[in-house]
Amino acid sequence: MRTVLSLLLVWCAFQVGTAQETTIYQCDFNKSADSKKWVKDTTSVGKVTFLRQGVDGSRCLFVENKKKATKGATYMMEGLVPGDIYRFSAMVKTENVKEGRGAVLSIVPSTVEDQIWNASSFLYDTNDWTEVYVDVEAPESGIVGLYCSLGGLEGTYNGGLATGKAWFDNIKVENVTKQLYIQEGKYIRFVLPHEMVTISKEKMAELLSHWDDVYEAYKDLVGNIPYNGRKITIMTTPGIEKGYWALAGNPILWNSNVRNQAQLERFAEQGDWCFGLMHEIAHVFNVDCTDWDWNDEIFANFRMSYALEKLQGAMTQNKTLYVGENSSYYKLAYDKSIGAGKAENNGDAIQYTLMRIKSEYGWIIYKKAFRELRMMKSDDFANMTTPWQKLKFFWSVLSKHAGEDVEKTCYTPEELRLLEKALNN
């Protein structure tokens, strides 16, 4: 019994020691030197100060916005190992916080230009001390700006402008690389909490291999690659606006509340390559000149359609598994909108019409068109202010490579009327 107890104590000591070693920064606002490292926002709206109202009555960071604003303080973390994953966490208390991203931890965009939306979960209303965190992949510079705030520096539809009071304490940074599930392919790096991975390592490797092939197919279609060829990391985040399944960038931020395990299990069970993540990878292939691209939700799916057709890959939508060529899925949207005589700006319906052009002339005219468009300048699109004008221009580029007017050969006069009305509204 003593031997077992001794072994248990040794094991516990090892575990505690390992946890301590991962902490590379522990903020102590009781030390004035530590407080001075946090740079307060100097905008006139709102207030940022230090108060003895922390978790145990210690000194903490306090932020108050009586009017809607983004207000907080920044700490510049240096010496991080590029590519490692770091967890920035804090205990946060709130009072009457409303709107925007609420009380939040985030990453200063200028220090991580490809992951600007990265944030902790958003705290609203009144809460006692709650631990929140945000994970960040260290950039090549090894420098990351940590931001405690009411409201957000960057965001999607509700990024900033919060009101209320927030207290931040027990701030720390840990290197959590070895605590996460990480598996890499040739182009894609998958970073997840271990509890989200319920399929075998072999199945995960197979899925990554498919995504590597998809990556190469996107390159084949558009003629270029994102981020100078750096691997694209996919990692989960608790801080994402309602309605967003994931956000493109590097890393791709995958909402940690969308039944992530089920997506992986569906691949293991049905061979589904995961529409959502292929869509986000496709977004980052919107490279070089993008002024012609009036709706990249359309073109992310369009790039994916090329990859799946070329590779005979599989995607699931509306509980139906589509393998290879998938224009039949987009025709469902067409039949309910443009095909039914409705002037609706429906991206999936428009993609269906683009797939009809592909069926008539092949993918080759798209490959040539995307390469030509990438080489253009923003000035070339200065007079194009509506999606309809950009679609018309896109057709003209396709027509040059098709050798005839695709607008006339692939669209009826009624379809053109409906599309013009929808895209000019």
Salt bridges, closest charged atoms under 4 A:
GLU64 OE1 - LYS47 NZ 3.63
GLU95 OE2 - LYS165 NZ 3.79
GLU99 OE1 - LYS68 NZ 3.50
ASP114 OD2 - ARG230 NH2 2.77
ASP125 OD1 - LYS98 NZ 2.64
ASP135 OD1 - ARG87 NE 2.69
GLU137 OE2 - ARG189 NH1 2.71
GLU184 OE2 - ARG189 NE 3.47
GLU184 OE1 - LYS231 NZ 2.70
GLU206 OE1 - LYS203 NZ 3.31
GLU206 OE2 - HIS210 NE2 3.88
GLU216 OE2 - LYS186 NZ 3.66
ASP220 OD2 - LYS310 NZ 3.16
ASP220 OD2 - LYS367 NZ 3.00
GLU241 OE2 - ARG101 NE 2.99
ASP272 OD2 - ARG266 NE 2.74
ASP288 OD2 - ARG374 NH1 2.71
ASP293 OD2 - ARG303 NH2 3.75
ASP296 OD2 - HIS283 ND1 2.69
ASP296 OD1 - ARG303 NH2 2.76
GLU297 OE1 - HIS279 NE2 2.95
GLU297 OE2 - HIS283 NE2 3.13
GLU309 OE1 - LYS358 NZ 3.03
GLU325 OE2 - LYS358 NZ 3.13
ASP335 OD2 - LYS331 NZ 2.98
GLU372 OE2 - LYS400 NZ 2.54
GLU372 OE1 - HIS401 NE2 2.74
GLU407 OE2 - LYS392 NZ 3.02
GLU414 OE2 - ARG417 NH2 2.81
GLU415 OE2 - ARG356 NH1 2.91
